[in-house]
């Protein structure tokens, strides 16, 4: 999952990823830094660069607790976002970066 809001960046700290750029993430993404909660240092995922144009935080699901807004029940942690009890909104990165791509 990608968080595309610039305001989110104030919530996490950066640490150089030990395998920065070494493990391919496909043709479009380049791994940059590990990110963690600025307060408790809990691992949230990584920052990765998309097509050399912009850097986004890629959040791993096990870094968060998900609460049902209606029942307020905390959902069990899953390993992958595809297994979540909801579908995150899809982002059109080309739209976010303008039509320059």
VEXLO-250345 format. One line per 2 residues: number of its first residue (from 1); their letters; for each residue z, y, x negated of N, C-alpha, C. Coordinates in Angstrom, 2 decimals, always signed. Layout:
VEXLO-250345
NUM = A = Z Y X Z Y X Z Y X; ... .
//
This chain:
VEXLO-250345
1 = XX = +0.00 -1.16 -0.85 +0.00 +0.00 +0.00 +0.00 +1.23 -0.90; -0.75 +2.23 -0.51 -0.85 +3.48 -1.25 -0.17 +4.57 -0.45 .
3 = XX = +0.65 +5.38 -1.11 +1.21 +6.56 -0.46 +0.41 +7.75 -0.95; -0.24 +8.45 -0.04 -1.18 +9.50 -0.43 -0.60 +10.90 -0.36 .
5 = XX = +0.65 +11.04 +0.04 +1.22 +12.38 +0.14 +1.77 +12.83 -1.21; +1.40 +14.03 -1.63 +1.88 +14.57 -2.91 +3.40 +14.76 -2.88 .
7 = XX = +3.97 +15.06 -1.73 +5.41 +15.29 -1.61 +6.22 +14.04 -1.97; +5.63 +12.88 -1.82 +6.32 +11.62 -2.11 +6.69 +11.52 -3.59 .
9 = XX = +5.93 +12.15 -4.46 +6.14 +12.03 -5.91 +7.52 +12.50 -6.35; +8.12 +13.42 -5.63 +9.46 +13.91 -6.03 +10.54 +12.84 -5.84 .
11 = XX = +10.21 +11.76 -5.15 +11.18 +10.69 -4.88 +11.23 +9.60 -5.94; +10.29 +9.61 -6.88 +10.30 +8.53 -7.86 +10.19 +9.03 -9.29 .
13 = XX = +10.61 +8.16 -10.21 +10.53 +8.43 -11.64 +9.44 +7.55 -12.24; +8.83 +8.01 -13.32 +7.76 +7.29 -14.01 +8.30 +6.57 -15.24 .
15 = XX = +7.70 +5.44 -15.55 +7.99 +4.72 -16.79 +6.66 +4.09 -17.20; +6.28 +4.22 -18.46 +5.00 +3.67 -18.90 +4.98 +2.17 -18.63 .
17 = XX = +3.91 +1.72 -18.00 +3.77 +0.30 -17.66 +3.50 -0.48 -18.95; +4.23 -1.59 -19.18 +4.05 -2.36 -20.41 +2.65 -2.96 -20.55 .
19 = XX = +1.97 -3.17 -19.45 +0.60 -3.72 -19.50 -0.40 -2.68 -19.01; -0.14 -1.43 -19.32 -0.99 -0.32 -18.88 -2.44 -0.57 -19.28 .
21 = XX = -3.30 -0.67 -18.26 -4.72 -0.84 -18.49 -5.15 -2.21 -18.99; -4.21 -3.13 -19.23 -4.57 -4.44 -19.81 -4.97 -5.46 -18.76 .
23 = XX = -4.34 -5.45 -17.61 -4.69 -6.39 -16.55 -5.59 -5.68 -15.56; -6.84 -6.10 -15.42 -7.76 -5.41 -14.53 -7.30 -5.45 -13.07 .
25 = XX = -7.54 -4.36 -12.39 -7.22 -4.26 -10.96 -8.52 -4.08 -10.18; -9.57 -4.66 -10.66 -10.87 -4.47 -10.04 -11.60 -3.34 -10.75 .
27 = XX = -12.77 -3.02 -10.24 -13.60 -1.99 -10.87 -13.13 -0.57 -10.58; -12.35 -0.39 -9.51 -12.01 +0.97 -9.07 -10.65 +1.47 -9.52 .
29 = XX = -9.73 +0.57 -9.85 -8.35 +0.97 -10.13 -7.96 +0.69 -11.58; -7.19 +1.62 -12.19 -6.64 +1.44 -13.53 -5.13 +1.65 -13.46 .
31 = XX = -4.39 +0.66 -13.91 -2.93 +0.72 -13.89 -2.44 +1.79 -14.85; -1.47 +2.61 -14.42 -0.92 +3.69 -15.25 +0.56 +3.46 -15.55 .
33 = XX = +1.44 +3.86 -14.62 +2.89 +3.81 -14.84 +3.58 +2.94 -13.81; +4.77 +2.45 -14.18 +5.66 +1.84 -13.19 +6.39 +2.99 -12.52 .
35 = XX = +6.74 +2.82 -11.26 +7.51 +3.85 -10.56 +8.76 +3.21 -9.95; +9.82 +4.01 -9.90 +11.09 +3.53 -9.36 +11.78 +4.68 -8.65 .
37 = XX = +12.69 +4.36 -7.76 +13.47 +5.38 -7.05 +14.13 +6.31 -8.07; +14.00 +7.57 -7.86 +14.58 +8.56 -8.77 +16.11 +8.44 -8.80 .
39 = XX = +16.71 +8.05 -7.68 +18.18 +7.98 -7.60 +18.75 +6.65 -8.10; +18.29 +5.54 -7.52 +18.91 +4.24 -7.86 +18.10 +3.42 -8.85 .
41 = XX = +16.91 +3.86 -9.20 +16.02 +3.19 -10.17 +15.44 +1.87 -9.68; +15.49 +1.60 -8.36 +14.91 +0.38 -7.79 +13.40 +0.43 -7.97 .
43 = XX = +12.81 -0.67 -8.41 +11.37 -0.78 -8.67 +10.58 -0.65 -7.37; +9.67 +0.34 -7.32 +8.86 +0.57 -6.12 +7.42 +0.12 -6.28 .
45 = XX = +6.97 -0.09 -7.50 +5.57 -0.48 -7.69 +4.98 +0.21 -8.89; +3.74 +0.66 -8.76 +3.05 +1.30 -9.88 +2.28 +2.54 -9.42 .
47 = XX = +1.88 +3.34 -10.39 +0.89 +4.37 -10.15 -0.40 +3.86 -10.76; -1.50 +4.07 -10.06 -2.80 +3.64 -10.56 -3.82 +4.73 -10.30 .
49 = XX = -4.79 +4.78 -11.17 -5.85 +5.78 -11.07 -7.05 +5.15 -10.36; -7.59 +5.88 -9.40 -8.73 +5.39 -8.62 -10.01 +6.03 -9.14 .
51 = XX = -10.90 +5.22 -9.67 -12.21 +5.64 -10.16 -12.15 +6.81 -11.14; -11.01 +6.96 -11.83 -10.88 +8.06 -12.78 -10.75 +9.42 -12.13 .
53 = XX = -10.59 +9.46 -10.81 -10.58 +10.73 -10.07 -9.20 +11.20 -9.66; -8.33 +10.28 -9.28 -7.01 +10.66 -8.79 -6.04 +9.50 -9.00 .
55 = XX = -4.76 +9.84 -9.14 -3.71 +8.84 -9.33 -2.86 +8.75 -8.08; -2.59 +7.52 -7.65 -1.80 +7.29 -6.44 -0.69 +6.28 -6.72 .
57 = XX = +0.47 +6.42 -6.03 +1.49 +5.38 -6.11 +1.08 +4.19 -5.24; +1.12 +3.00 -5.81 +0.84 +1.77 -5.07 +2.19 +1.07 -4.88 .
59 = XX = +2.63 +1.01 -3.66 +3.98 +0.53 -3.36 +4.00 -0.96 -3.09; +4.94 -1.66 -3.74 +5.07 -3.08 -3.46 +6.09 -3.27 -2.34 .
61 = XX = +5.80 -4.18 -1.48 +6.59 -4.35 -0.27 +8.04 -4.71 -0.54; +8.29 -5.58 -1.54 +9.67 -6.01 -1.76 +10.55 -4.90 -2.30 .
63 = XX = +9.98 -3.73 -2.56 +10.75 -2.59 -3.02 +11.40 -1.81 -1.89; +11.14 -2.22 -0.63 +11.61 -1.45 +0.51 +12.20 -2.34 +1.59 .
65 = XX = +13.07 -1.74 +2.39 +13.58 -2.40 +3.60 +12.87 -1.75 +4.77; +12.40 -2.56 +5.69 +11.65 -2.04 +6.83 +12.49 -2.24 +8.08 .
67 = XX = +12.69 -1.14 +8.81 +13.52 -1.19 +10.01 +12.65 -0.95 +11.23; +12.81 -1.81 +12.25 +12.11 -1.64 +13.51 +12.65 -0.36 +14.17 .
69 = XX = +11.79 +0.61 +14.49 +12.27 +1.88 +15.05 +12.87 +1.74 +16.45; +12.52 +0.70 +17.17 +13.05 +0.51 +18.52 +14.38 -0.23 +18.50 .
71 = XX = +14.40 -1.39 +17.85 +15.61 -2.22 +17.84 +16.55 -1.88 +16.68; +16.05 -1.14 +15.69 +16.77 -0.80 +14.47 +17.15 -2.03 +13.65 .
73 = XX = +16.52 -3.16 +13.94 +16.74 -4.38 +13.18 +15.98 -4.29 +11.86; +16.64 -4.66 +10.76 +15.99 -4.66 +9.45 +15.17 -5.94 +9.33 .
75 = XX = +13.91 -5.77 +8.99 +13.00 -6.91 +8.90 +13.21 -7.63 +7.58; +12.96 -8.94 +7.57 +13.07 -9.69 +6.31 +12.02 -9.20 +5.32 .
77 = XX = +12.37 -9.22 +4.04 +11.44 -8.79 +3.01 +10.30 -9.79 +2.88; +9.13 -9.28 +2.69 +7.94 -10.11 +2.48 +7.42 -9.82 +1.08 .
79 = XX = +6.57 -10.67 +0.58 +5.99 -10.48 -0.75 +4.76 -9.58 -0.72; +4.01 -9.60 +0.37 +2.77 -8.84 +0.42 +2.68 -8.06 +1.72 .
81 = XX = +2.02 -6.91 +1.66 +1.88 -6.06 +2.84 +1.10 -6.76 +3.95; +0.19 -7.65 +3.58 -0.59 -8.35 +4.62 +0.30 -9.22 +5.50 .
83 = XX = +1.51 -9.57 +5.01 +2.44 -10.40 +5.77 +3.45 -9.59 +6.57; +3.34 -8.26 +6.54 +4.30 -7.40 +7.24 +4.14 -7.54 +8.75 .
85 = XX = +5.17 -7.11 +9.46 +5.16 -7.18 +10.92 +4.39 -6.01 +11.53; +3.73 -5.21 +10.72 +2.93 -4.08 +11.19 +1.75 -3.89 +10.24 .
87 = XX = +0.81 -3.11 +10.63 -0.34 -2.82 +9.78 -0.29 -1.36 +9.36; -0.19 -1.13 +8.05 -0.22 +0.27 +7.58 -1.56 +0.90 +7.91 .
89 = XX = -1.55 +2.20 +8.10 -2.77 +2.94 +8.38 -3.69 +2.87 +7.16; -4.97 +2.63 +7.39 -5.92 +2.58 +6.29 -6.30 +4.00 +5.89 .
91 = XX = -6.39 +4.19 +4.59 -6.77 +5.51 +4.06 -8.20 +5.45 +3.57; -8.94 +6.50 +3.83 -10.30 +6.64 +3.32 -10.20 +7.53 +2.10 .
93 = XX = -10.14 +6.91 +0.91 -9.92 +7.68 -0.31 -11.05 +8.66 -0.58; -12.27 +8.31 -0.22 -13.38 +9.25 -0.45 -13.19 +10.51 +0.39 .
95 = XX = -12.63 +10.35 +1.58 -12.35 +11.50 +2.44 -11.24 +12.38 +1.83; -10.23 +11.71 +1.25 -9.12 +12.45 +0.63 -9.57 +13.26 -0.56 .
97 = XX = -10.53 +12.74 -1.29 -11.00 +13.41 -2.52 -12.20 +14.31 -2.28; -12.68 +14.37 -1.07 -13.86 +15.18 -0.78 -15.11 +14.33 -0.89 .
99 = XX = -16.23 +14.92 -0.72 -17.50 +14.18 -0.73 -18.14 +14.17 -2.12; -17.35 +14.43 -3.16 -17.88 +14.50 -4.51 -18.09 +13.14 -5.17 .
101 = X = -17.72 +12.06 -4.49 -17.75 +10.77 -5.16 -19.09 +10.08 -4.98 .
//
